[in-house]
Amino acid sequence: MLQSSDSRAHSDSDKWHKYSGTNILPMWIADTEFLAAPAINDALQSRIEHGVFGYGYTQPRFINGIIHHCRSQYDWHVDADWIIPLTGCVPGLNFSRAIAYLRGKKRAVTVEPVYPHLRKTSAILPGYENAGSPCILENGRWVPDFDALEANINDETGLLLLCHPHNPIGRAYTDTELARYHDIAKKYDLLVCSDEIHCDIVLNDTRHRPFASLDDDARDRTITLMAMSKTYNIAGLSCAFAIIPNATLRQEYRRVSAGMTGDVNVLGMTASIAALEHGEKWRRKMITYLRENAQLAEKRINATGKLHMTPVEATFLAWIDARGLGVDNPQRYFEEHGVGMNDGADFGAPGFVRLNFGCPRDMLEEALARIEKAVAAAS
Ligand SMILES: Cc1ncc(COP(=O)(O)O)c(C=O)c1O
């Protein structure tokens, strides 16, 4: 059974800490309420019992686990050399910016709304700019406006930051969409950083297709960022990895990243190995559970008549258009009614909110009941 932790309110959780001492349900930051899979907790327990926590090395089981995972989950062949452990995907985004910067290109493009760290710039890259172009609603789902993306590229642009699956719009990109992204990257010779942190949380029965696996050209221009962290709720253990097939690009990456973050935490690597080796059965159960949560949220949110939620194809995050509610700041409004969601403005879309439904059904039902009440009160 998928178990949840009922004592998180008193833990070190950032998500719960924000609302401690209030009656507001935390449905914001993107971690789930689920206990990590038993195999992960067992592995951590025995590692802790060892009692010595000196510097770790990159264990072959970690690398082999990733190679096997990429083959079995995405039919993608990955060489051991291509894998670089990383303390988180966010540093990987900034290393990609730094590579483009050193190539003389001070501008990245991305499709918005998108996870805030794809929209931000790093203070150590003076004059660097991130330029977003919009999504459009087409046949009931958000899709990139590819013409706008292309129009957004100029001579200064050196990097395409891709969010795949796309947080917060919940899209698992189709092969056709990935090919459109790739055509643009190739035409303008862009470095691509594909943030695929949600790659193992696909809810719509499709298979995740890493951008770099499209063809040789995509492979050679791409830095892929992945982690077990979102899937297995181990983000606080700071372990992720980059996959960089092209040797020259890998060299550039090593040059910009040297000394910029510490090594991966030994517990993070232990947990990730356990997830890679033993997590699959647990993951499948979680996907089934999340799928039902997504359907429940979509049904009830859309039944309010004032809010609109698109189907979630991937992630445990629902993207809700609250512009029809007629309130100035929907995030604050729902917070006042007991539900703490993310403000769409942080993703480039004021008037929207993001609901995290990676939680037990009763918690989600309570949040939905409060949202329904809040909508009724606004009418
Ligand atoms: C698309 C995306 N990338 C990266 C992250 C964070 O990555 P990390 O914690 O590995 O730095 C998140 C967390 O919500 C995310 O949604």
The ligand as an SDF file (V2000), in Angstrom:
LIG
                    3D

 16 16  0  0  0  0  0  0  0  0999 V2000
   10.6880   21.1430  -13.5590 C   0  0  0  0  0  0  0  0  0  0  0  0
   11.4590   21.1280  -12.2740 C   0  0  0  0  0  0  0  0  0  0  0  0
   12.7900   21.1500  -12.3030 N   0  0  0  0  0  0  0  0  0  0  0  0
   13.5400   21.1360  -11.1740 C   0  0  0  0  0  0  0  0  0  0  0  0
   12.9270   21.0970   -9.9370 C   0  0  0  0  0  0  0  0  0  0  0  0
   13.7710   21.0810   -8.6920 C   0  0  0  0  0  0  0  0  0  0  0  0
   14.8610   20.2790   -8.9070 O   0  0  0  0  0  0  0  0  0  0  0  0
   15.9380   19.9880   -7.7670 P   0  0  0  0  0  0  0  0  0  0  0  0
   15.2400   19.9610   -6.4670 O   0  0  0  0  0  0  0  0  0  0  0  0
   16.4850   18.6550   -8.1820 O   0  0  0  0  0  0  0  0  0  0  0  0
   16.9630   21.0660   -7.8950 O   0  0  0  0  0  0  0  0  0  0  0  0
   11.5340   21.0840   -9.8550 C   0  0  0  0  0  0  0  0  0  0  0  0
   10.8740   21.0920   -8.5410 C   0  0  0  0  0  0  0  0  0  0  0  0
    9.7090   21.3650   -8.4230 O   0  0  0  0  0  0  0  0  0  0  0  0
   10.7850   21.0860  -11.0520 C   0  0  0  0  0  0  0  0  0  0  0  0
    9.4560   21.0510  -11.0380 O   0  0  0  0  0  0  0  0  0  0  0  0
  1  2  1  0
  2  3  1  0
  2 15  2  0
  3  4  2  0
  4  5  1  0
  5  6  1  0
  5 12  2  0
  6  7  1  0
  7  8  1  0
  8  9  2  0
  8 10  1  0
  8 11  1  0
 12 13  1  0
 12 15  1  0
 13 14  2  0
 15 16  1  0
M  END
$$$$
